[in-house]
């Protein structure tokens, strides 16, 4: 399920798969894969991802986005990024990209209600 709000086009700092969590890159125009729970994630790249450096990609910044799960997730859980930019359950103190809208397991394409913050 998706219900995009604001979607912005950026350039990719590297190649990455679709449905992954991203953060700002080295400049205003680029995004990079979020690879740690401490990363300041900004959104989720759409299903196309980016095939190479400097390729344009669409990033969902608000609303409900589709995201690949990196492990078991229960709807309502706060989500953060794993080392591959997939959504995993956040521990206390982790930066959060949003809340899971669907239960799933590793490799599933689930939904996240984008709501950045820090897990309690």
C-alpha positions in Angstrom: 0.0 0.0 0.0 1.3 3.4 -0.9 -0.1 6.9 -0.7 2.7 9.3 -1.6 2.7 12.9 -0.4 5.7 14.8 -1.5 8.1 13.1 -4.0 11.3 14.9 -5.0 13.8 13.9 -7.7 17.4 13.7 -6.6 20.6 12.3 -8.2 22.1 9.1 -6.8 25.5 9.2 -5.0 25.9 5.5 -5.9 23.8 2.7 -7.5 21.2 1.2 -5.2 18.1 -0.9 -5.4 14.5 0.4 -5.2 12.4 0.5 -2.0 15.4 1.5 0.1 15.8 4.2 2.7 18.0 7.1 1.8 19.8 10.1 3.3 21.2 13.3 2.0 24.4 12.9 -0.1 27.5 15.1 -0.3 25.5 18.0 -1.7 22.0 19.4 -2.0 21.2 17.4 -5.2 22.3 13.9 -4.2 21.0 11.1 -2.0 22.9 8.1 -0.6 21.8 4.9 0.8 21.1 5.0 4.6 23.2 2.3 6.0 23.0 2.6 9.8 20.3 3.3 12.4 22.1 6.6 13.3 21.8 7.9 9.8 19.5 11.0 9.3 17.2 9.3 6.8 15.0 11.6 4.7 12.8 9.2 2.7 12.4 6.1 0.6 13.5 5.8 -3.0 10.8 4.5 -5.4 10.8 1.0 -6.9 13.3 1.9 -9.7 16.1 2.9 -7.3 19.2 4.1 -9.2 21.3 2.1 -11.6 24.4 4.2 -11.4 26.0 7.3 -9.9 24.3 10.6 -11.0 21.2 8.9 -12.3 18.0 10.7 -11.2 15.8 8.9 -8.7 12.5 9.8 -7.0 12.4 9.9 -3.2 9.2 9.8 -1.3 9.5 12.3 1.5 6.0 12.3 3.1 3.0 10.0 3.2 3.0 6.2 2.9 5.9 4.7 1.0 6.7 1.1 0.0 9.9 -0.2 1.5 11.8 -3.5 1.6 12.0 -5.1 5.0 15.3 -6.3 6.3 13.9 -8.6 8.9 10.6 -9.4 10.8 8.4 -6.3 11.2 5.1 -5.9 13.0 2.7 -3.2 11.9 3.0 -0.2 14.2 6.8 -0.7 14.9 9.2 2.2 14.5 11.5 1.5 11.6 15.1 2.5 10.8 17.7 1.5 8.2 19.9 -1.6 8.2 23.3 -1.8 6.5 21.6 -2.3 3.1 19.1 0.5 3.5 16.2 -1.9 4.2 13.7 -1.2 7.0 14.2 -2.9 10.3 12.7 -2.4 13.8 14.3 0.5 15.6 15.9 0.1 19.0 15.7 2.9 21.6 17.8 5.9 20.5 17.8 4.9 16.8 16.8 7.4 14.2 13.4 6.5 12.8 12.1 6.9 9.3 8.5 6.1 10.3 6.1 3.4 11.4 5.3 0.1 9.7 1.9 -0.1 8.2 2.1 -3.8 7.5 3.5 -6.9 9.1 6.2 -8.7 7.1 9.6 -10.5 7.0 13.0 -10.2 5.3 12.6 -9.4 1.7 8.9 -8.3 1.8 7.9 -5.0 0.3 5.9 -3.4 3.1 4.6 0.0 3.8 6.0 2.8 6.1 4.2 5.9 7.3 7.0 8.4 7.0 7.4 10.2 10.3 11.1 10.9 11.1 12.3 11.1 14.7 14.1 9.1 17.3 12.8 5.8 18.9 11.9 6.0 22.6 
